[in-house]
Amino acid sequence: MTETTSAQKKGLWGMSRPLLVEQSLQLSVPLLDTFFLSRVSDSAASAAGAMTPAVFFCVNILWVTVFSGSSIASQRLGAGNQERAVATIATYALWILLLGALLTFLLYAITPWITSAMGLPGQVQTDANTYTRIVCWLMLIWSAKLIFQSILNIYGQPQWNMVANIVFFSANMLGNSIVVFGWFGCPPLGIVGVAWASVIASILGILVSGTMVVWQVKLAFHWRNFRQEFRSATHNTFRIALPSMIEPMSFDLNMIVLNSFAASLGAAALAAKIYTFNTFLVGLIITLALTMASEVLICQFVGAARYDKAIEQMRQSLKAALWGSGLVVFALVVLHSPIMHLYTDQDVILASAFWLFLLAALSEPPRAINVMVGGVLRATGDGWLISTVGPLFTWLVAVPAAYVMAFVFDWGLYGIMLAAILDEGCRSVMYWKRWKMNRWQQTHVHALEQKKLMAESLQ
């Protein structure tokens, strides 16, 4: 019988509690940087905001590759094969560091071209070039951060990721305060100081997580195992990573299109949409934390061929995500007026706050299903269908529906929000049906390897 791993001993609640704090801190950092940059100048805040999609695009490439490799390592560990798990970790770590270095170089080199192509005005373009050519080093730093983060999660030590993020968050806030407000006699350093504060804070965070990997996990790495596993681990990692990249890219482009629709309705409509969507990211924190914990647990159960436990874990995790995010968005709807007053005093936006928050709340339960079920399906190797059908539905049905409801039916921003409910709702049904088909029981790494061995034996 396969031994119980550290992550399985902790279970969903033990794994997800520190992940919840971790996700809260990580999602707070962009808001923190925006606040400090707005204290520097409107140009500085606009420059950083304009380049955020380019930075996030690079981060998504790194994150998807780490996610794919760590899911394979979790399956190896769940099957009780420690040596192959460590060799898999070494393989995807090597690829991530190479990708991080490549993305750092590319982002540094093409930043002026990007800012020029975006048509950023004078000082904003200058600030964007300055800011991005500093924070591009985060691609290499975050490569190490994601590697250490994944190892600690795989081996049931997510609390150290929480500690590392507390250090990162605190250092970032202190560093920004020093360079913007001139604490401790430091001359104000503007956007350059804010950018370097993020880089230095990130380095301090990975020093903590890296130290904990060495002290707590103590991976037994052997070159022989690495050489033997490299080709197989590389193949399986990118077999999962390539389809997993499609949907995040589709989501980012979809948001850009919907923002352009809202902008066509006027500045107030665009502001209302951004305020509403950004506020409801709070509901996503619980879902993301539970999803990360569930991916580790379910992959380990799948690797051990304990499919009944994997199904049971999915039901428990999904129920927790629906209840948790549901309570959060209910509170947001109740508090819609004071929350929107924090952003604006425009009467037209304040008057629509309740209905916008209500429509956003209705899209949250299906979004929780999409995030969790979609993530687990990709982690177990069954990602190609949902990574093609989901985006196709978004672009062939949901986006045209948003246009029709917003401009043809003249429902304005409410039409865009209704289209988001349609998109999330229909995709959640597709994803859940795909999970119920149990195709993932034949697509994980051990099932594919067994099929290959059987085919070779019959030849």
Helices and strands as residue ranges (DSSP letters): H 6-40, H 42-78, H 82-117, H 122-135, H 138-154, H 158-181, G 183-185, H 190-212, I 213-217, H 223-264, H 267-279, H 281-303, H 307-334, H 336-343, H 347-379, H 384-393, I 394-398, H 399-403, I 404-408, H 413-436, G 439-441, H 445-458
